[in-house]
Amino acid sequence: MTLLTTVFAAIISTVVWYRNAPKDEMKVGILCWMYWGASLMWLVDAIYEYASLRAEYFTPAPADMLNDLYLGLSVVALGLIIWLARLFIKDPKGVVKEALLGSKK
Amino acid sequence: MACFMVPAAEAVITTIAAKSMESKERACESHASGNENADLEMNARVPFSKKVKWLNNLLWGGSALLAFEHVWHGEIIPSFPFLSAASDPAAAAEMLHEMGTVGVTMAALITIVWGGMVAVSSVIEKRALSAQTDK
């Protein structure tokens, strides 16, 4: 479930990046890299788990599935927080700088 | 248990490599400026340091999110030795085994995917370069 959640996040962020490419004012590219990197890593985890559990891997207990979904959503939220922090630090549109300097005037 | 540490270690190495490549490329660029053929090739090609940054982003991003998963499962703890498995020899052996299998496979898969991306981008660059020289 965590893998699935991250893959969906990766696909959505890639579509958003592609719509605005080659301009990347909102730095969505960083979200794509993060989610795809995590998806590939969890894919490996899933393959190893499948190798040990076989068909049982596809029938997880509802409580485990819910916990994994909760984890997946938390991971997506963390990715968004990292992206937002980076966006504000890089401030490509100068909005943060403008807001800070504007309030001083 | 600590599988994300293998891609994170690779990320440290590739980050250092990307930084050194970038400075070398800058030096080459300033050396070759003015040469028309070299300028044409530079415009059509993506610098290799930029391509290594793609790998960095995949490795750092994935490792950061996986580290969070390990915090979630209580495998990373806020006190020394920071990995819950490291305090017990049997668990530590299991952790090292997981790093050697799952961790290495993770790093290898990401590097293979990146290699594919580099290969595709090289083909696109070559086509763009030949289209420019044909004009």
gemmi code that builds the backbone of each chain (N, CA, C; Angstrom):
import gemmi

chains = {
    "A": [
        ("MET", (0.833, -1.208, 0.000), (0.000, 0.000, 0.000), (0.870, 1.262, 0.000)),
        ("THR", (1.984, 1.189, 0.737), (2.909, 2.332, 0.771), (3.495, 2.545, -0.629)),
        ("LEU", (3.874, 1.427, -1.265), (4.432, 1.495, -2.627), (3.416, 2.104, -3.578)),
        ("LEU", (2.182, 1.623, -3.489), (1.116, 2.094, -4.380), (0.861, 3.596, -4.186)),
        ("THR", (0.812, 4.027, -2.942), (0.563, 5.443, -2.632), (1.685, 6.305, -3.214)),
        ("THR", (2.929, 5.846, -3.039), (4.076, 6.631, -3.527), (4.115, 6.647, -5.056)),
        ("VAL", (3.765, 5.509, -5.678), (3.756, 5.463, -7.151), (2.721, 6.451, -7.697)),
        ("PHE", (1.536, 6.490, -7.068), (0.509, 7.447, -7.510), (0.999, 8.882, -7.337)),
        ("ALA", (1.669, 9.152, -6.208), (2.212, 10.503, -5.962), (3.253, 10.843, -7.030)),
        ("ALA", (4.086, 9.848, -7.391), (5.127, 10.057, -8.410), (4.491, 10.355, -9.769)),
        ("ILE", (3.451, 9.597, -10.115), (2.797, 9.790, -11.415), (2.138, 11.174, -11.467)),
        ("ILE", (1.415, 11.532, -10.417), (0.725, 12.838, -10.399), (1.744, 13.984, -10.488)),
        ("SER", (2.837, 13.888, -9.697), (3.823, 14.984, -9.728), (4.519, 15.051, -11.092)),
        ("THR", (4.721, 13.891, -11.735), (5.351, 13.887, -13.065), (4.425, 14.533, -14.105)),
        ("VAL", (3.135, 14.246, -14.012), (2.165, 14.853, -14.943), (2.148, 16.374, -14.755)),
        ("VAL", (2.157, 16.811, -13.493), (2.158, 18.255, -13.196), (3.433, 18.898, -13.745)),
        ("TRP", (4.582, 18.211, -13.546), (5.864, 18.726, -14.059), (5.816, 18.835, -15.588)),
        ("TYR", (5.293, 17.788, -16.251), (5.268, 17.738, -17.717), (4.376, 18.844, -18.293)),
        ("ARG", (3.262, 19.111, -17.621), (2.339, 20.164, -18.085), (3.033, 21.528, -18.142)),
        ("ASN", (3.943, 21.776, -17.195), (4.604, 23.086, -17.121), (5.995, 23.097, -17.758)),
        ("ALA", (6.522, 21.929, -18.144), (7.871, 21.838, -18.717), (7.940, 22.620, -20.022)),
        ("PRO", (9.075, 23.201, -20.406), (10.365, 23.142, -19.707), (10.489, 24.109, -18.520)),
        ("LYS", (9.473, 24.997, -18.334), (9.548, 25.891, -17.166), (9.294, 25.056, -15.911)),
        ("ASP", (10.057, 25.297, -14.868), (9.818, 24.568, -13.611), (9.889, 25.576, -12.458)),
        ("GLU", (9.043, 26.612, -12.611), (9.070, 27.694, -11.614), (8.741, 27.201, -10.211)),
        ("MET", (7.830, 26.234, -10.135), (7.401, 25.734, -8.820), (8.296, 24.608, -8.303)),
        ("LYS", (9.338, 24.279, -9.075), (10.310, 23.248, -8.675), (9.632, 21.902, -8.384)),
        ("VAL", (8.642, 21.557, -9.222), (7.930, 20.288, -9.039), (8.849, 19.105, -9.346)),
        ("GLY", (9.880, 19.366, -10.133), (10.829, 18.314, -10.491), (11.382, 17.586, -9.273)),
        ("ILE", (11.621, 18.331, -8.206), (12.190, 17.723, -6.993), (11.231, 16.686, -6.396)),
        ("LEU", (9.924, 16.974, -6.506), (8.924, 16.011, -6.007), (8.974, 14.718, -6.819)),
        ("CYS", (9.122, 14.886, -8.153), (9.189, 13.708, -9.043), (10.366, 12.823, -8.641)),
        ("TRP", (11.552, 13.445, -8.482), (12.746, 12.658, -8.140), (12.550, 11.914, -6.826)),
        ("MET", (12.016, 12.632, -5.830), (11.843, 12.035, -4.493), (10.888, 10.843, -4.538)),
        ("TYR", (9.720, 11.069, -5.144), (8.703, 9.998, -5.161), (9.131, 8.819, -6.031)),
        ("TRP", (9.788, 9.100, -7.180), (10.248, 7.987, -8.019), (11.365, 7.210, -7.329)),
        ("GLY", (12.268, 7.938, -6.660), (13.347, 7.269, -5.920), (12.787, 6.350, -4.847)),
        ("ALA", (11.825, 6.875, -4.066), (11.218, 6.068, -3.001), (10.422, 4.903, -3.590)),
        ("SER", (9.731, 5.153, -4.711), (8.934, 4.078, -5.344), (9.835, 2.926, -5.779)),
        ("LEU", (10.982, 3.266, -6.391), (11.907, 2.214, -6.848), (12.441, 1.421, -5.651)),
        ("MET", (12.738, 2.134, -4.569), (13.274, 1.455, -3.375), (12.209, 0.545, -2.752)),
        ("TRP", (10.966, 1.036, -2.682), (9.901, 0.196, -2.115), (9.541, -0.958, -3.051)),
        ("LEU", (9.780, -0.753, -4.354), (9.541, -1.854, -5.295), (10.474, -3.023, -4.974)),
        ("VAL", (11.730, -2.693, -4.695), (12.713, -3.737, -4.333), (12.272, -4.431, -3.040)),
        ("ASP", (11.828, -3.618, -2.078), (11.328, -4.155, -0.805), (10.171, -5.126, -1.067)),
        ("ALA", (9.264, -4.706, -1.960), (8.080, -5.514, -2.273), (8.480, -6.826, -2.949)),
        ("ILE", (9.489, -6.755, -3.833), (9.934, -7.976, -4.534), (10.501, -8.981, -3.522)),
        ("TYR", (11.315, -8.480, -2.595), (11.887, -9.370, -1.569), (10.785, -9.947, -0.675)),
        ("GLU", (9.807, -9.110, -0.353), (8.703, -9.583, 0.499), (7.872, -10.630, -0.252)),
        ("TYR", (7.668, -10.375, -1.541), (6.900, -11.328, -2.357), (7.642, -12.664, -2.445)),
        ("ALA", (8.974, -12.584, -2.552), (9.785, -13.811, -2.648), (9.645, -14.673, -1.389)),
        ("SER", (9.424, -14.016, -0.257), (9.294, -14.828, 0.965), (7.842, -15.202, 1.268)),
        ("LEU", (6.885, -14.330, 0.922), (5.479, -14.612, 1.267), (4.687, -15.259, 0.136)),
        ("ARG", (5.151, -15.089, -1.085), (4.436, -15.553, -2.293), (3.030, -14.941, -2.362)),
        ("ALA", (1.990, -15.751, -2.658), (0.644, -15.207, -2.896), (0.079, -14.470, -1.680)),
        ("GLU", (0.574, -14.837, -0.523), (0.099, -14.216, 0.725), (0.377, -12.700, 0.733)),
        ("TYR", (1.386, -12.306, -0.054), (1.769, -10.884, -0.126), (0.594, -10.024, -0.585)),
        ("PHE", (-0.252, -10.601, -1.477), (-1.361, -9.833, -2.049), (-2.626, -9.851, -1.197)),
        ("THR", (-2.592, -10.578, -0.089), (-3.769, -10.608, 0.782), (-3.379, -10.180, 2.207)),
        ("PRO", (-3.005, -8.918, 2.355), (-2.599, -8.469, 3.692), (-3.808, -8.317, 4.627)),
        ("ALA", (-3.551, -8.345, 5.914), (-4.617, -8.148, 6.898), (-5.101, -6.707, 6.795)),
        ("PRO", (-6.412, -6.468, 6.960), (-6.941, -5.097, 6.841), (-6.213, -4.088, 7.733)),
        ("ALA", (-5.835, -4.510, 8.948), (-5.140, -3.588, 9.865), (-3.771, -3.197, 9.304)),
        ("ASP", (-3.066, -4.183, 8.707), (-1.747, -3.905, 8.112), (-1.879, -2.961, 6.916)),
        ("MET", (-2.949, -3.211, 6.135), (-3.180, -2.399, 4.939), (-3.459, -0.949, 5.329)),
        ("LEU", (-4.253, -0.791, 6.373), (-4.596, 0.552, 6.847), (-3.358, 1.271, 7.370)),
        ("ASN", (-2.529, 0.523, 8.112), (-1.299, 1.110, 8.649), (-0.355, 1.520, 7.521)),
        ("ASP", (-0.276, 0.647, 6.483), (0.585, 0.950, 5.331), (0.072, 2.166, 4.557)),
        ("LEU", (-1.268, 2.280, 4.457), (-1.856, 3.436, 3.767), (-1.560, 4.713, 4.548)),
        ("TYR", (-1.694, 4.623, 5.852), (-1.409, 5.748, 6.745), (0.053, 6.165, 6.591)),
        ("LEU", (0.946, 5.170, 6.529), (2.375, 5.436, 6.331), (2.611, 6.087, 4.961)),
        ("GLY", (1.961, 5.517, 3.928), (2.124, 6.047, 2.575), (1.704, 7.507, 2.486)),
        ("LEU", (0.555, 7.832, 3.093), (0.065, 9.211, 3.061), (1.002, 10.133, 3.845)),
        ("SER", (1.555, 9.621, 4.945), (2.500, 10.413, 5.736), (3.773, 10.682, 4.937)),
        ("VAL", (4.211, 9.665, 4.181), (5.404, 9.824, 3.334), (5.148, 10.890, 2.255)),
        ("VAL", (3.950, 10.838, 1.656), (3.596, 11.833, 0.633), (3.598, 13.229, 1.260)),
        ("ALA", (3.044, 13.334, 2.457), (3.015, 14.631, 3.160), (4.430, 15.120, 3.460)),
        ("LEU", (5.296, 14.203, 3.893), (6.692, 14.586, 4.180), (7.383, 15.096, 2.911)),
        ("GLY", (7.134, 14.389, 1.804), (7.702, 14.809, 0.519), (7.241, 16.217, 0.153)),
        ("LEU", (5.951, 16.491, 0.372), (5.403, 17.816, 0.067), (6.010, 18.890, 0.966)),
        ("ILE", (6.249, 18.534, 2.230), (6.860, 19.498, 3.173), (8.297, 19.819, 2.737)),
        ("ILE", (9.056, 18.765, 2.335), (10.440, 18.973, 1.869), (10.436, 19.894, 0.641)),
        ("TRP", (9.491, 19.603, -0.288), (9.382, 20.398, -1.520), (9.055, 21.862, -1.194)),
        ("LEU", (8.096, 22.053, -0.281), (7.673, 23.402, 0.096), (8.820, 24.176, 0.750)),
        ("ALA", (9.562, 23.496, 1.626), (10.696, 24.141, 2.308), (11.735, 24.569, 1.275)),
        ("ARG", (12.027, 23.669, 0.319), (13.006, 23.969, -0.730), (12.529, 25.111, -1.627)),
        ("LEU", (11.225, 25.100, -1.902), (10.640, 26.153, -2.751), (10.785, 27.511, -2.080)),
        ("PHE", (10.522, 27.559, -0.785), (10.622, 28.827, -0.056), (12.077, 29.280, 0.083)),
        ("ILE", (12.994, 28.321, 0.242), (14.416, 28.687, 0.362), (14.939, 29.212, -0.981)),
        ("LYS", (14.639, 28.462, -2.060), (15.099, 28.880, -3.406), (14.335, 30.113, -3.878)),
        ("ASP", (13.057, 30.167, -3.544), (12.172, 31.302, -3.857), (12.336, 31.780, -5.306)),
        ("PRO", (12.035, 30.904, -6.301), (12.304, 31.268, -7.703), (11.510, 32.476, -8.190)),
        ("LYS", (10.340, 32.715, -7.630), (9.531, 33.862, -8.070), (9.800, 35.113, -7.229)),
        ("GLY", (10.621, 34.958, -6.192), (10.943, 36.090, -5.324), (9.784, 36.510, -4.434)),
        ("VAL", (8.807, 35.616, -4.256), (7.593, 35.949, -3.488), (7.904, 36.122, -1.997)),
        ("VAL", (8.705, 35.205, -1.451), (9.037, 35.260, -0.017), (9.820, 36.541, 0.282)),
        ("LYS", (10.791, 36.807, -0.593), (11.638, 38.007, -0.441), (10.766, 39.263, -0.500)),
        ("GLU", (9.862, 39.253, -1.483), (8.951, 40.384, -1.681), (8.073, 40.594, -0.447)),
        ("ALA", (7.552, 39.460, 0.083), (6.662, 39.540, 1.250), (7.413, 40.080, 2.464)),
        ("LEU", (8.678, 39.613, 2.636), (9.465, 40.041, 3.790), (9.856, 41.509, 3.667)),
        ("LEU", (10.347, 41.879, 2.484), (10.786, 43.266, 2.280), (9.600, 44.211, 2.208)),
        ("GLY", (8.493, 43.706, 1.626), (7.271, 44.501, 1.494), (6.716, 44.892, 2.845)),
        ("SER", (6.800, 43.936, 3.814), (6.246, 44.209, 5.145), (7.101, 45.224, 5.908)),
        ("LYS", (8.393, 45.332, 5.497), (9.292, 46.289, 6.161), (9.005, 47.720, 5.723)),
        ("LYS", (8.519, 47.839, 4.436), (8.305, 49.175, 3.865), (7.144, 49.898, 4.555)),
    ],
    "B": [
        ("MET", (15.523, -2.932, 7.662), (16.049, -2.513, 8.964), (16.920, -1.270, 8.834)),
        ("ALA", (17.821, -1.308, 7.841), (18.601, -0.091, 7.551), (19.001, -0.104, 6.086)),
        ("CYS", (18.116, -0.718, 5.262), (18.445, -0.891, 3.847), (18.683, 0.437, 3.134)),
        ("PHE", (17.996, 1.507, 3.598), (18.120, 2.809, 2.932), (19.530, 3.394, 3.063)),
        ("MET", (20.327, 2.839, 3.995), (21.669, 3.410, 4.210), (22.617, 3.136, 3.037)),
        ("VAL", (22.359, 2.053, 2.312), (23.221, 1.740, 1.151), (23.014, 2.784, 0.043)),
        ("PRO", (21.733, 3.047, -0.387), (21.559, 4.131, -1.374), (22.007, 5.491, -0.846)),
        ("ALA", (21.847, 5.720, 0.473), (22.288, 7.011, 1.046), (23.807, 7.148, 0.946)),
        ("ALA", (24.526, 6.037, 1.185), (25.993, 6.065, 1.068), (26.395, 6.332, -0.382)),
        ("GLU", (25.656, 5.704, -1.321), (25.939, 5.943, -2.741), (25.670, 7.419, -3.085)),
        ("ALA", (24.615, 7.976, -2.477), (24.266, 9.379, -2.726), (25.389, 10.316, -2.279)),
        ("VAL", (26.027, 9.997, -1.158), (27.143, 10.829, -0.664), (28.267, 10.832, -1.700)),
        ("ILE", (28.587, 9.627, -2.202), (29.681, 9.501, -3.185), (29.335, 10.247, -4.478)),
        ("THR", (28.099, 10.043, -4.974), (27.735, 10.683, -6.253), (27.617, 12.206, -6.110)),
        ("THR", (27.251, 12.673, -4.912), (27.170, 14.126, -4.703), (28.558, 14.742, -4.799)),
        ("ILE", (29.524, 14.092, -4.169), (30.916, 14.589, -4.233), (31.417, 14.541, -5.682)),
        ("ALA", (31.089, 13.420, -6.368), (31.518, 13.262, -7.767), (30.902, 14.352, -8.641)),
        ("ALA", (29.621, 14.641, -8.421), (28.932, 15.658, -9.230), (29.566, 17.034, -9.030)),
        ("LYS", (29.918, 17.333, -7.778), (30.536, 18.642, -7.479), (31.881, 18.782, -8.204)),
        ("SER", (32.706, 17.732, -8.145), (34.019, 17.816, -8.788), (33.879, 17.867, -10.307)),
        ("MET", (32.909, 17.109, -10.859), (32.677, 17.137, -12.314), (32.229, 18.516, -12.764)),
        ("GLU", (31.367, 19.129, -11.964), (30.839, 20.447, -12.300), (31.961, 21.479, -12.405)),
        ("SER", (32.889, 21.431, -11.441), (33.989, 22.415, -11.482), (34.907, 22.157, -12.676)),
        ("LYS", (35.125, 20.856, -13.015), (35.953, 20.533, -14.183), (35.287, 21.002, -15.474)),
        ("GLU", (33.959, 20.788, -15.554), (33.220, 21.190, -16.758), (33.248, 22.703, -16.943)),
        ("ARG", (33.154, 23.430, -15.823), (33.210, 24.897, -15.898), (34.556, 25.355, -16.448)),
        ("ALA", (35.610, 24.683, -15.976), (36.960, 25.034, -16.438), (37.096, 24.753, -17.936)),
        ("CYS", (36.561, 23.609, -18.387), (36.618, 23.239, -19.810), (35.823, 24.229, -20.651)),
        ("GLU", (34.625, 24.619, -20.113), (33.741, 25.535, -20.823), (34.427, 26.873, -21.087)),
        ("SER", (35.089, 27.402, -20.058), (35.745, 28.702, -20.215), (36.946, 28.591, -21.159)),
        ("HIS", (37.561, 27.399, -21.198), (38.708, 27.138, -22.067), (38.279, 27.075, -23.533)),
        ("ALA", (37.086, 26.459, -23.763), (36.636, 26.219, -25.141), (35.775, 27.338, -25.706)),
        ("SER", (35.419, 28.329, -24.894), (34.525, 29.399, -25.380), (35.188, 30.166, -26.523)),
        ("GLY", (34.386, 30.430, -27.561), (34.936, 31.096, -28.745), (35.084, 30.138, -29.907)),
        ("ASN", (35.290, 28.848, -29.592), (35.376, 27.823, -30.633), (33.951, 27.473, -31.076)),
        ("GLU", (33.597, 27.721, -32.340), (32.217, 27.562, -32.816), (31.705, 26.127, -32.690)),
        ("ASN", (32.538, 25.160, -33.111), (32.120, 23.747, -33.051), (31.892, 23.288, -31.613)),
        ("ALA", (32.806, 23.721, -30.740), (32.682, 23.336, -29.326), (31.435, 23.960, -28.717)),
        ("ASP", (31.133, 25.218, -29.075), (29.935, 25.901, -28.566), (28.673, 25.168, -29.000)),
        ("LEU", (28.665, 24.744, -30.276), (27.508, 24.038, -30.834), (27.268, 22.726, -30.078)),
        ("GLU", (28.350, 21.999, -29.820), (28.253, 20.716, -29.129), (27.805, 20.904, -27.673)),
        ("MET", (28.341, 21.971, -27.051), (27.988, 22.235, -25.640), (26.516, 22.572, -25.496)),
        ("ASN", (25.982, 23.320, -26.493), (24.568, 23.701, -26.434), (23.654, 22.499, -26.608)),
        ("ALA", (24.091, 21.532, -27.434), (23.248, 20.367, -27.697), (23.363, 19.310, -26.610)),
        ("ARG", (24.437, 19.342, -25.849), (24.660, 18.293, -24.843), (24.287, 18.754, -23.434)),
        ("VAL", (23.703, 17.810, -22.674), (23.440, 18.066, -21.253), (24.734, 17.703, -20.520)),
        ("PRO", (25.280, 18.610, -19.686), (26.530, 18.271, -18.989), (26.371, 17.003, -18.147)),
        ("PHE", (27.441, 16.203, -18.095), (27.359, 14.929, -17.358), (27.111, 15.160, -15.865)),
        ("SER", (27.629, 16.290, -15.352), (27.406, 16.588, -13.921), (25.910, 16.758, -13.652)),
        ("LYS", (25.175, 17.306, -14.628), (23.723, 17.469, -14.464), (23.041, 16.098, -14.442)),
        ("LYS", (23.566, 15.200, -15.276), (23.008, 13.843, -15.308), (23.270, 13.118, -13.991)),
        ("VAL", (24.444, 13.356, -13.414), (24.767, 12.731, -12.113), (23.852, 13.310, -11.024)),
        ("LYS", (23.448, 14.583, -11.216), (22.520, 15.195, -10.251), (21.153, 14.496, -10.280)),
        ("TRP", (20.760, 13.972, -11.439), (19.503, 13.204, -11.513), (19.604, 11.997, -10.577)),
        ("LEU", (20.769, 11.331, -10.647), (20.992, 10.157, -9.781), (20.989, 10.585, -8.305)),
        ("ASN", (21.640, 11.723, -8.022), (21.659, 12.245, -6.644), (20.252, 12.452, -6.122)),
        ("ASN", (19.419, 13.099, -6.963), (18.052, 13.408, -6.540), (17.256, 12.138, -6.255)),
        ("LEU", (17.417, 11.147, -7.131), (16.703, 9.873, -6.925), (17.155, 9.220, -5.620)),
        ("LEU", (18.484, 9.193, -5.418), (19.036, 8.510, -4.236), (18.705, 9.253, -2.944)),
        ("TRP", (18.922, 10.577, -2.932), (18.656, 11.353, -1.706), (17.167, 11.368, -1.376)),
        ("GLY", (16.351, 11.600, -2.410), (14.891, 11.656, -2.202), (14.350, 10.338, -1.669)),
        ("GLY", (14.740, 9.259, -2.334), (14.283, 7.931, -1.908), (14.776, 7.585, -0.513)),
        ("SER", (16.040, 7.883, -0.238), (16.616, 7.563, 1.082), (15.914, 8.355, 2.193)),
        ("ALA", (15.606, 9.621, 1.924), (14.947, 10.454, 2.940), (13.570, 9.889, 3.290)),
        ("LEU", (12.810, 9.523, 2.254), (11.465, 9.008, 2.514), (11.518, 7.622, 3.167)),
        ("LEU", (12.498, 6.818, 2.775), (12.637, 5.495, 3.406), (13.123, 5.610, 4.853)),
        ("ALA", (13.941, 6.623, 5.115), (14.395, 6.840, 6.497), (13.193, 7.135, 7.389)),
        ("PHE", (12.238, 7.896, 6.838), (11.021, 8.193, 7.588), (10.249, 6.905, 7.909)),
        ("GLU", (10.208, 5.999, 6.931), (9.533, 4.708, 7.150), (10.190, 3.950, 8.305)),
        ("HIS", (11.521, 4.034, 8.372), (12.247, 3.337, 9.434), (11.995, 3.977, 10.798)),
        ("VAL", (11.798, 5.297, 10.803), (11.430, 5.975, 12.058), (10.044, 5.490, 12.476)),
        ("TRP", (9.159, 5.402, 11.493), (7.762, 4.956, 11.704), (7.733, 3.578, 12.362)),
        ("HIS", (8.589, 2.690, 11.890), (8.611, 1.314, 12.404), (9.518, 1.153, 13.632)),
        ("GLY", (10.066, 2.253, 14.123), (10.890, 2.207, 15.339), (12.275, 1.623, 15.113)),
        ("GLU", (12.709, 1.584, 13.840), (14.034, 1.027, 13.544), (15.133, 2.082, 13.664)),
        ("ILE", (14.733, 3.350, 13.559), (15.672, 4.457, 13.831), (15.207, 5.079, 15.141)),
        ("ILE", (16.134, 5.208, 16.076), (15.795, 5.754, 17.389), (16.588, 7.047, 17.646)),
        ("PRO", (16.052, 7.930, 18.486), (16.734, 9.217, 18.680), (17.971, 9.166, 19.576)),
        ("SER", (18.303, 7.998, 20.127), (19.492, 7.906, 20.993), (20.517, 6.934, 20.389)),
        ("PHE", (21.771, 7.024, 20.863), (22.841, 6.165, 20.356), (22.473, 4.695, 20.564)),
        ("PRO", (22.683, 3.761, 19.649), (23.379, 3.854, 18.351), (22.474, 4.238, 17.174)),
        ("PHE", (21.336, 4.824, 17.440), (20.397, 5.367, 16.449), (19.661, 4.318, 15.619)),
        ("LEU", (20.193, 3.109, 15.565), (19.483, 2.013, 14.892), (19.164, 0.982, 15.965)),
        ("SER", (17.892, 0.658, 16.138), (17.492, -0.245, 17.223), (18.166, -1.619, 17.085)),
        ("ALA", (18.415, -2.036, 15.841), (19.024, -3.355, 15.621), (20.506, -3.394, 16.010)),
        ("ALA", (21.144, -2.236, 16.073), (22.594, -2.204, 16.315), (22.969, -2.572, 17.748)),
        ("SER", (22.012, -2.497, 18.664), (22.337, -2.784, 20.067), (22.330, -4.279, 20.392)),
        ("ASP", (21.772, -5.084, 19.484), (21.716, -6.538, 19.703), (22.504, -7.251, 18.600)),
        ("PRO", (23.498, -8.076, 18.970), (24.351, -8.704, 17.930), (23.574, -9.527, 16.896)),
        ("ALA", (22.562, -10.277, 17.342), (21.791, -11.101, 16.401), (21.018, -10.211, 15.423)),
        ("ALA", (20.395, -9.156, 15.971), (19.635, -8.223, 15.130), (20.578, -7.448, 14.205)),
        ("ALA", (21.790, -7.160, 14.712), (22.767, -6.427, 13.892), (23.191, -7.272, 12.688)),
        ("ALA", (23.365, -8.582, 12.917), (23.741, -9.478, 11.812), (22.628, -9.518, 10.763)),
        ("GLU", (21.390, -9.541, 11.262), (20.239, -9.551, 10.350), (20.168, -8.236, 9.561)),
        ("MET", (20.476, -7.149, 10.269), (20.461, -5.819, 9.637), (21.517, -5.740, 8.523)),
        ("LEU", (22.723, -6.248, 8.828), (23.801, -6.215, 7.824), (23.439, -7.075, 6.618)),
        ("HIS", (22.784, -8.219, 6.889), (22.345, -9.089, 5.791), (21.334, -8.359, 4.911)),
        ("GLU", (20.407, -7.651, 5.563), (19.391, -6.903, 4.805), (20.022, -5.773, 3.988)),
        ("MET", (21.020, -5.133, 4.590), (21.716, -4.062, 3.848), (22.437, -4.642, 2.636)),
        ("GLY", (23.012, -5.829, 2.814), (23.763, -6.479, 1.729), (22.878, -7.013, 0.620)),
        ("THR", (21.630, -7.323, 0.937), (20.722, -7.859, -0.088), (19.770, -6.770, -0.588)),
        ("VAL", (18.824, -6.378, 0.263), (17.799, -5.394, -0.148), (18.441, -4.035, -0.469)),
        ("GLY", (19.327, -3.573, 0.424), (19.948, -2.257, 0.237), (20.755, -2.169, -1.042)),
        ("VAL", (21.572, -3.190, -1.287), (22.399, -3.181, -2.501), (21.515, -3.268, -3.744)),
        ("THR", (20.445, -4.079, -3.678), (19.539, -4.178, -4.833), (18.863, -2.836, -5.102)),
        ("MET", (18.476, -2.130, -4.021), (17.844, -0.804, -4.182), (18.789, 0.148, -4.911)),
        ("ALA", (20.034, 0.208, -4.421), (21.028, 1.107, -5.027), (21.281, 0.702, -6.479)),
        ("ALA", (21.357, -0.616, -6.728), (21.624, -1.097, -8.092), (20.464, -0.762, -9.019)),
        ("LEU", (19.232, -0.975, -8.558), (18.062, -0.699, -9.412), (17.999, 0.787, -9.782)),
        ("ILE", (18.223, 1.638, -8.789), (18.178, 3.082, -9.068), (19.274, 3.456, -10.059)),
        ("THR", (20.461, 2.869, -9.887), (21.570, 3.180, -10.808), (21.250, 2.665, -12.214)),
        ("ILE", (20.622, 1.498, -12.311), (20.256, 0.951, -13.633), (19.220, 1.853, -14.317)),
        ("VAL", (18.202, 2.279, -13.546), (17.166, 3.159, -14.111), (17.813, 4.469, -14.582)),
        ("TRP", (18.715, 5.009, -13.767), (19.427, 6.241, -14.141), (20.262, 6.012, -15.408)),
        ("GLY", (20.920, 4.852, -15.491), (21.710, 4.504, -16.681), (20.837, 4.515, -17.921)),
        ("GLY", (19.624, 3.996, -17.793), (18.668, 3.999, -18.906), (18.313, 5.422, -19.312)),
        ("MET", (18.102, 6.277, -18.301), (17.769, 7.679, -18.583), (18.915, 8.377, -19.304)),
        ("VAL", (20.136, 8.093, -18.869), (21.325, 8.705, -19.493), (21.450, 8.227, -20.945)),
        ("ALA", (21.188, 6.927, -21.162), (21.284, 6.374, -22.518), (20.253, 7.030, -23.439)),
        ("VAL", (19.017, 7.162, -22.955), (17.956, 7.784, -23.766), (18.310, 9.240, -24.064)),
        ("SER", (18.790, 9.969, -23.028), (19.113, 11.389, -23.247), (20.293, 11.538, -24.209)),
        ("SER", (21.245, 10.585, -24.186), (22.380, 10.639, -25.127), (21.900, 10.497, -26.570)),
        ("VAL", (20.937, 9.591, -26.781), (20.388, 9.396, -28.134), (19.708, 10.684, -28.596)),
        ("ILE", (18.921, 11.297, -27.701), (18.219, 12.552, -28.047), (19.232, 13.651, -28.368)),
        ("GLU", (20.301, 13.740, -27.557), (21.343, 14.764, -27.778), (22.034, 14.550, -29.125)),
        ("LYS", (22.348, 13.273, -29.439), (23.033, 12.974, -30.707), (22.160, 13.380, -31.884)),
        ("ARG", (20.855, 13.100, -31.789), (19.932, 13.463, -32.867), (19.878, 14.972, -33.031)),
        ("ALA", (19.823, 15.679, -31.884), (19.760, 17.153, -31.926), (21.028, 17.722, -32.542)),
        ("LEU", (22.175, 17.122, -32.191), (23.466, 17.587, -32.703), (23.571, 17.357, -34.205)),
        ("SER", (23.142, 16.158, -34.660), (23.226, 15.872, -36.096), (22.246, 16.742, -36.876)),
        ("ALA", (21.097, 17.063, -36.274), (20.133, 17.955, -36.938), (20.711, 19.359, -37.074)),
        ("GLN", (21.467, 19.787, -36.047), (22.076, 21.125, -36.082), (23.198, 21.198, -37.106)),
        ("THR", (24.003, 20.130, -37.189), (25.125, 20.143, -38.144), (24.637, 19.999, -39.587)),
        ("ASP", (23.470, 19.323, -39.781), (22.908, 19.169, -41.127), (22.435, 20.501, -41.703)),
        ("LYS", (22.045, 21.435, -40.788), (21.486, 22.718, -41.248), (22.523, 23.570, -41.984)),
    ],
}
model = gemmi.Model(1)
for chain_id, residues in chains.items():
    chain = gemmi.Chain(chain_id)
    for i, (resn, *xyz) in enumerate(residues, 1):
        res = gemmi.Residue()
        res.name, res.seqid = resn, gemmi.SeqId(i, " ")
        for name, pos in zip(("N", "CA", "C"), xyz):
            atom = gemmi.Atom()
            atom.name, atom.element = name, gemmi.Element(name[0])
            atom.pos, atom.b_iso = gemmi.Position(*pos), 0.0
            res.add_atom(atom)
        chain.add_residue(res)
    model.add_chain(chain)
structure = gemmi.Structure()
structure.add_model(model)
structure.setup_entities()
